[in-house]
């Protein structure tokens, strides 16, 4: 099977040479800013003008960034697109209710309540069944499909889904090509991958398989499956992939701050960045990035505002599923992550840790918000 075309490689090489001097200038600025705390808007003039194709995308994270979290984070702002949790494809043709369970945005014109476009993500290894289901969800209204080749969860990999497919680039190519051939031409098809399963030896081949199968864009998380989420993410490998394929590449991995965002753009040369755990830990991260890119003053959010978002999130969870388990569990999960960034989140987490009743949690949140905003 043919991998990257000579024309694509030539164009990428030319583009890379033209940007090399600018990249070198940014590299020195980035290092200087980290060491001296120079204000970001003065240290990085190269990134001041927002590219017309620059996008911030909210990552699909199973069991974490569900429709409620997508709703809240896109209300806070800064995102150009989000991606649903994956829908696993086996031998069943999913019903409309199943698709809406994972991507209720389909019923809202494929947008979150804030108006941010949402892409439906599929996970599986049977090309025919994936194509049938992709056509079905398009019939229900989906207008873009993403394919998951990166999920590191052992249960998923055991059933031949996600990152385990990175051992078989030919199968990846077959899946992408099959879906591209059967989907209507106007439906964009994209993919998301890691750098490999155990190592990076097939990273470029897998990326080429996705691109040459017919995907119009690719997101790359800068770790292998075995590496999980252990730091660091290998941004330099995302750059290698970007230079290897002839489709746009979105960079993903270890973006927890504005400095990280600038760093990943510098290292990878990617115009677009996907935010995952950093978006959950720092809910205003995308908004800060957009403020920076637009040449605006970057506003640092205090926990008084965050406490309002926490309360909103909990009530959105209650509206989705008015039992004790789901809203309380989701709140504790979020606070458990956020306390790494905000000391006040630890205080709130301790206050609700042993509480199971949703009404009691709501009272604690309301009192905490009042205290923070007094």
C-alpha positions as CSV (number, residue, x, y, z in Angstrom):
1,X,0.0,0.0,0.0
2,X,1.4,3.4,-1.0
3,X,2.3,5.8,1.8
4,X,2.9,9.6,1.6
5,X,3.0,11.0,-1.9
6,X,6.0,12.8,-3.4
7,X,3.9,15.9,-4.0
8,X,2.7,16.0,-0.4
9,X,6.2,15.5,0.9
10,X,7.6,18.3,-1.3
11,X,4.9,20.7,-0.2
12,X,5.5,20.0,3.4
13,X,9.3,20.3,3.0
14,X,8.9,23.7,1.3
15,X,6.5,24.9,4.0
16,X,8.8,23.7,6.8
17,X,11.8,25.5,5.3
18,X,9.9,28.8,5.0
19,X,8.9,28.7,8.7
20,X,12.2,27.5,10.2
21,X,13.7,31.0,11.0
22,X,10.4,32.1,12.6
23,X,10.3,28.9,14.6
24,X,13.9,29.5,15.9
25,X,12.9,33.0,17.0
26,X,9.9,31.7,18.8
27,X,12.0,29.0,20.5
28,X,14.3,31.6,22.2
29,X,11.3,33.8,23.1
30,X,9.5,30.8,24.7
31,X,12.5,29.9,26.8
32,X,13.1,33.5,27.9
33,X,9.5,33.9,28.9
34,X,9.5,30.8,31.1
35,X,12.7,31.9,32.8
36,X,11.8,35.6,33.3
37,X,8.0,35.7,33.4
38,X,7.9,38.2,30.5
39,X,4.2,38.9,29.7
40,X,3.1,36.6,27.0
41,X,1.6,39.2,24.7
42,X,5.0,40.8,24.4
43,X,7.2,37.7,24.3
44,X,5.5,36.0,21.3
45,X,4.7,38.4,18.5
46,X,4.9,35.4,16.0
47,X,1.6,34.1,17.4
48,X,-0.2,37.4,17.8
49,X,-2.1,37.2,14.6
50,X,-4.7,34.4,14.6
51,X,-4.5,32.2,11.5
52,X,-7.7,31.7,9.7
53,X,-7.4,28.0,10.1
54,X,-6.3,28.0,13.8
55,X,-8.7,26.1,15.9
56,X,-9.0,25.1,19.5
57,X,-10.8,21.7,19.9
58,X,-12.1,20.2,23.1
59,X,-10.9,16.6,23.3
60,X,-13.1,13.5,23.5
61,X,-12.4,11.9,26.9
62,X,-14.6,8.9,27.8
63,X,-16.3,9.3,31.1
64,X,-14.9,12.8,31.7
65,X,-15.9,15.1,28.9
66,X,-19.5,14.1,28.4
67,X,-22.2,16.3,27.0
68,X,-22.6,18.1,30.3
69,X,-18.9,19.0,30.5
70,X,-19.0,20.0,26.8
71,X,-22.0,22.2,27.5
72,X,-20.3,24.0,30.4
73,X,-16.8,24.4,28.9
74,X,-18.1,25.7,25.6
75,X,-20.3,28.2,27.5
76,X,-17.2,29.5,29.2
77,X,-15.8,29.9,25.7
78,X,-12.8,29.7,23.4
79,X,-13.6,26.5,21.6
80,X,-14.1,26.2,17.8
81,X,-15.1,22.6,18.0
82,X,-15.6,19.7,20.3
83,X,-15.8,15.9,19.8
84,X,-18.2,13.4,21.5
85,X,-17.2,10.5,23.6
86,X,-16.6,7.5,21.4
87,X,-19.5,5.3,20.4
88,X,-18.3,1.7,20.2
89,X,-19.2,-0.1,17.1
90,X,-19.5,-3.9,17.2
91,X,-22.1,-5.9,15.3
92,X,-25.1,-3.7,16.2
93,X,-26.6,-0.9,14.1
94,X,-27.2,1.7,16.8
95,X,-30.6,3.3,17.2
96,X,-31.1,7.1,17.3
97,X,-31.5,7.0,21.1
98,X,-28.0,5.4,21.4
99,X,-26.4,8.1,19.3
100,X,-28.2,10.8,21.2
101,X,-27.1,9.3,24.5
102,X,-23.4,10.0,23.6
103,X,-23.9,13.0,21.3
104,X,-27.2,14.8,22.1
105,X,-25.8,17.7,20.1
106,X,-27.0,15.9,17.0
107,X,-30.6,17.0,17.9
108,X,-29.4,20.6,18.2
109,X,-27.9,20.9,14.7
110,X,-24.6,19.2,15.9
111,X,-23.9,22.1,18.2
112,X,-23.7,22.5,22.0
113,X,-26.2,24.8,23.6
114,X,-23.5,27.5,23.3
115,X,-23.3,27.0,19.6
116,X,-20.0,25.1,19.4
117,X,-19.9,22.5,16.6
118,X,-19.7,18.9,17.9
119,X,-18.3,15.9,15.9
120,X,-19.4,12.4,16.5
121,X,-16.6,9.9,17.2
122,X,-16.7,6.2,16.3
123,X,-14.5,3.4,17.7
124,X,-14.2,-0.1,16.3
125,X,-12.2,-2.4,14.0
126,X,-14.8,-3.8,11.6
127,X,-14.8,-1.5,8.6
128,X,-18.2,-2.7,7.2
129,X,-20.0,-2.3,10.5
130,X,-18.4,1.1,11.2
131,X,-19.5,2.3,7.7
132,X,-23.1,1.1,8.2
133,X,-23.2,2.9,11.6
134,X,-21.6,6.0,10.2
135,X,-24.2,6.2,7.5
136,X,-26.9,5.7,10.0
137,X,-25.8,8.5,12.3
138,X,-25.5,10.8,9.3
139,X,-29.1,9.9,8.4
140,X,-30.0,11.0,11.9
141,X,-28.3,14.3,11.3
142,X,-24.5,14.1,12.1
143,X,-22.5,16.2,9.8
144,X,-18.9,15.1,10.6
145,X,-17.3,11.8,11.7
146,X,-14.1,11.2,13.7
147,X,-12.4,7.8,14.1
148,X,-10.7,6.8,17.3
149,X,-7.4,5.1,16.9
150,X,-6.0,6.3,20.2
151,X,-8.0,5.1,23.2
152,X,-5.6,3.5,25.7
153,X,-8.2,1.8,27.9
154,X,-7.3,-1.9,28.4
155,X,-10.9,-3.0,28.1
156,X,-11.3,-1.2,24.8
157,X,-7.9,-2.5,23.5
158,X,-8.8,-6.1,24.5
159,X,-11.8,-5.9,22.2
160,X,-9.7,-4.6,19.3
161,X,-10.6,-1.0,19.6
162,X,-8.6,2.2,20.0
163,X,-4.8,2.3,20.3
164,X,-4.4,-1.5,19.7
165,X,-5.1,-0.8,16.0
166,X,-1.9,1.1,15.8
167,X,-0.2,-2.3,15.5
168,X,-2.0,-2.7,12.2
169,X,-1.6,0.3,9.9
170,X,-3.1,-1.7,6.9
171,X,-6.3,-2.3,8.9
172,X,-6.4,1.4,9.8
173,X,-6.1,2.3,6.2
174,X,-8.9,-0.2,5.3
175,X,-11.2,1.3,7.9
176,X,-10.7,4.9,6.8
177,X,-10.9,4.1,3.1
178,X,-14.1,2.1,3.6
179,X,-15.8,4.9,5.5
180,X,-14.6,7.5,3.1
181,X,-15.9,5.6,0.1
182,X,-19.3,5.0,1.6
183,X,-20.0,8.3,3.3
184,X,-21.5,11.2,1.3
185,X,-18.7,13.4,-0.1
186,X,-19.8,16.4,1.9
187,X,-19.4,14.6,5.3
188,X,-15.9,15.3,6.6
189,X,-14.0,12.3,8.0
190,X,-11.2,12.8,10.5
191,X,-9.0,10.6,12.7
192,X,-7.3,10.7,16.1
193,X,-4.3,8.5,17.0
194,X,-1.5,8.1,19.5
195,X,2.2,7.6,18.5
196,X,1.9,3.8,18.7
197,X,1.0,1.0,21.0
198,X,4.3,-0.1,22.7
199,X,6.6,2.1,20.8
200,X,6.7,4.7,18.0
201,X,8.1,2.5,15.2
202,X,4.8,2.6,13.2
203,X,3.8,6.2,14.0
204,X,4.5,7.6,10.6
205,X,3.0,4.6,8.8
206,X,-0.2,4.8,10.8
207,X,-0.5,8.5,10.2
208,X,0.0,8.0,6.5
209,X,-2.6,5.2,6.6
210,X,-5.2,7.6,8.0
211,X,-4.3,10.4,5.6
212,X,-4.2,8.2,2.4
213,X,-7.3,6.4,3.4
214,X,-9.2,9.6,2.9
215,X,-9.3,11.5,6.2
216,X,-9.2,15.2,5.8
217,X,-7.5,15.9,9.1
218,X,-5.7,14.1,11.9
219,X,-5.3,14.7,15.6
220,X,-2.2,13.3,17.2
221,X,-1.8,12.7,21.0
222,X,2.0,12.7,21.7
223,X,2.3,9.5,23.6
224,X,2.0,5.7,23.0
225,X,-0.6,3.6,24.6
226,X,1.9,2.1,27.0
227,X,3.0,5.6,28.1
228,X,-0.6,6.4,29.1
229,X,-0.6,9.9,30.4
230,X,3.0,9.9,31.9
231,X,4.8,13.1,31.1
232,X,6.2,14.3,28.9
233,X,4.2,14.2,25.7
234,X,6.5,13.9,22.7
235,X,5.6,17.0,20.8
236,X,8.6,16.5,18.5
237,X,6.9,13.4,17.1
238,X,3.7,15.3,16.4
239,X,5.9,17.6,14.2
240,X,7.4,14.6,12.4
241,X,3.9,13.4,11.6
242,X,2.8,16.8,10.5
243,X,5.7,17.0,8.1
244,X,5.0,13.4,6.9
245,X,1.4,13.7,5.8
246,X,-0.4,16.0,3.4
247,X,-3.5,16.8,5.6
248,X,-3.8,19.2,8.6
249,X,-2.6,17.9,11.9
250,X,-3.9,19.0,15.3
251,X,-1.5,18.7,18.2
252,X,-2.7,17.2,21.5
253,X,-1.0,16.3,24.8
254,X,0.2,18.1,28.0
255,X,-1.4,21.5,27.4
256,X,-2.2,22.7,30.8
257,X,-1.4,26.4,30.5
258,X,-1.0,29.2,28.0
259,X,2.8,28.6,28.0
260,X,2.1,25.0,27.2
261,X,-0.1,26.1,24.3
262,X,2.7,28.3,22.9
263,X,5.2,25.6,23.4
264,X,3.3,22.9,21.6
265,X,2.6,25.2,18.6
266,X,6.3,26.1,18.5
267,X,7.5,22.5,18.7
268,X,4.9,21.0,16.3
269,X,4.3,23.8,13.9
270,X,0.6,22.9,14.0
271,X,-2.0,25.6,13.6
272,X,-4.6,23.8,15.7
273,X,-4.5,22.4,19.2
274,X,-6.8,20.0,21.0
275,X,-7.2,20.5,24.8
276,X,-7.9,17.5,27.0
277,X,-7.2,17.2,30.7
278,X,-5.9,20.8,30.8
279,X,-9.4,22.0,29.8
280,X,-11.0,20.2,32.7
281,X,-8.4,21.2,35.3
282,X,-8.4,24.8,34.0
283,X,-11.9,25.5,32.7
284,X,-11.0,29.0,31.3
285,X,-7.9,27.7,29.4
286,X,-9.4,28.0,26.0
287,X,-10.7,31.4,26.7
288,X,-7.3,32.6,27.8
289,X,-5.7,31.2,24.7
290,X,-8.2,33.0,22.5
291,X,-7.7,36.2,24.4
292,X,-3.9,35.9,23.7
293,X,-4.3,34.9,20.1
294,X,-6.7,37.9,19.5
295,X,-4.2,40.3,21.1
296,X,-6.4,40.9,24.1
297,X,-5.5,41.2,27.8
298,X,-5.3,37.6,29.1
299,X,-7.5,37.5,32.2
300,X,-6.6,35.1,35.0
301,X,-9.8,33.7,36.5
302,X,-10.1,33.6,40.3
303,X,-11.9,30.8,42.2
304,X,-14.9,33.0,42.9
305,X,-15.8,32.7,39.2
306,X,-14.8,29.0,39.1
307,X,-17.2,28.3,42.0
308,X,-20.0,29.7,39.9
309,X,-19.1,27.3,37.1
310,X,-18.9,24.4,39.6
311,X,-22.4,25.1,40.8
312,X,-23.7,25.4,37.2
313,X,-22.1,22.1,36.3
314,X,-23.7,20.3,39.2
315,X,-27.1,21.6,38.3
316,X,-26.6,20.7,34.6
317,X,-25.8,17.2,35.9
318,X,-29.0,17.2,38.0
319,X,-31.0,18.2,34.9
320,X,-29.6,15.4,32.9
321,X,-30.0,12.6,35.5
322,X,-31.8,13.6,38.7
323,X,-30.5,10.9,41.0
324,X,-27.9,11.1,43.7
325,X,-25.2,9.0,42.0
326,X,-24.5,10.7,38.7
327,X,-24.3,14.4,39.7
328,X,-22.4,13.7,42.9
329,X,-19.9,11.4,41.3
330,X,-19.3,13.7,38.4
331,X,-18.8,16.7,40.8
332,X,-16.3,14.8,42.9
333,X,-14.4,13.6,39.8
334,X,-14.1,17.2,38.6
335,X,-13.0,18.6,41.9
336,X,-10.5,15.8,42.3
337,X,-8.8,17.0,39.1
338,X,-9.2,20.7,39.7
339,X,-7.6,20.7,43.1
340,X,-4.3,20.3,41.3
341,X,-4.7,23.8,40.0
342,X,-6.8,25.5,42.7
343,X,-6.2,25.2,46.4
344,X,-9.8,26.2,47.1
345,X,-11.0,23.1,45.1
346,X,-9.3,21.0,47.7
347,X,-11.4,22.7,50.4
348,X,-14.6,22.1,48.5
349,X,-13.6,18.5,47.7
350,X,-13.1,17.8,51.4
351,X,-16.5,19.3,52.2
352,X,-18.4,17.0,49.8
353,X,-16.1,14.0,49.9
354,X,-18.3,11.9,52.3
355,X,-21.7,13.3,51.1
356,X,-23.9,11.2,48.9
357,X,-27.1,13.1,48.9
358,X,-27.5,15.4,45.9
359,X,-29.6,18.0,47.8
360,X,-27.0,18.2,50.6
361,X,-24.2,18.7,48.0
362,X,-26.3,21.4,46.3
363,X,-26.5,23.3,49.7
364,X,-22.8,23.0,50.3
365,X,-22.1,24.3,46.8
366,X,-24.4,27.3,47.2
367,X,-22.9,28.2,50.5
368,X,-19.4,27.9,49.1
369,X,-20.2,30.1,46.1
370,X,-21.8,32.7,48.4
371,X,-18.7,32.7,50.5
372,X,-16.3,33.0,47.6
373,X,-18.3,35.9,46.0
374,X,-19.1,37.8,49.2
